[in-house]
């Protein structure tokens, strides 16, 4: 049976559309603060990974 090529989900995740890169305003409404960047999160949570 021939393989049917399919677009890998990771391929579409690798190049998100501009609208998909926007953070929802829900984050600020739910948590009462602006969302953190991944770098901010990583710095705050580095200790358990060391």
Helices and strands as residue ranges (DSSP letters): H 9-14, G 18-21, H 26-31, H 38-44, G 47-49
